[in-house]
């Protein structure tokens, strides 16, 4: 689908180069050939970010604006947030989602 729109913008650009005089046609053709795929890509990313099957977008449906990663200490099994365990001071931990 993306390649179809890319080749369509190329065809439009070549057509405009034939109609408009040299410096203007080249400028307009380059602008269309660069801007059209960027607009199409932004539109596709907006569709992916919208309300999908997982209900909110982000990585695997998780809300990427508020990451809530907690860690579990491997020494004393205490759940905490941060670098080291507040109970024993160990830095050995595993992620708990």
SULHU-V891091 format. One record per residue. N is the residue number from 0. RES is the residue in one letter. PSI is psi in whole degrees, 0 to 359 (* if undefined). Layout:
BEGIN
[[N,RES,PSI] [N,RES,PSI]]
END
This chain:
BEGIN
[[0,X,318] [1,X,320] [2,X,327] [3,X,313] [4,X,327] [5,X,315] [6,X,328] [7,X,318] [8,X,327] [9,X,317] [10,X,318] [11,X,320] [12,X,316] [13,X,320] [14,X,319] [15,X,328] [16,X,329] [17,X,331] [18,X,315] [19,X,156] [20,X,165] [21,X,298] [22,X,327] [23,X,319] [24,X,319] [25,X,318] [26,X,315] [27,X,320] [28,X,317] [29,X,320] [30,X,318] [31,X,317] [32,X,334] [33,X,317] [34,X,323] [35,X,313] [36,X,327] [37,X,318] [38,X,318] [39,X,319] [40,X,320] [41,X,321] [42,X,317] [43,X,322] [44,X,325] [45,X,324] [46,X,322] [47,X,326] [48,X,343] [49,X,198] [50,X,101] [51,X,199] [52,X,334] [53,X,354] [54,X,54] [55,X,353] [56,X,198] [57,X,190] [58,X,114] [59,X,35] [60,X,355] [61,X,148] [62,X,113] [63,X,352] [64,X,333] [65,X,83] [66,X,131] [67,X,72] [68,X,124] [69,X,157] [70,X,153] [71,X,126] [72,X,134] [73,X,344] [74,X,309] [75,X,3] [76,X,30] [77,X,136] [78,X,133] [79,X,169] [80,X,140] [81,X,195] [82,X,314] [83,X,157] [84,X,128] [85,X,340] [86,X,309] [87,X,347] [88,X,5] [89,X,147] [90,X,2] [91,X,121] [92,X,165] [93,X,152] [94,X,141] [95,X,113] [96,X,*]]
END
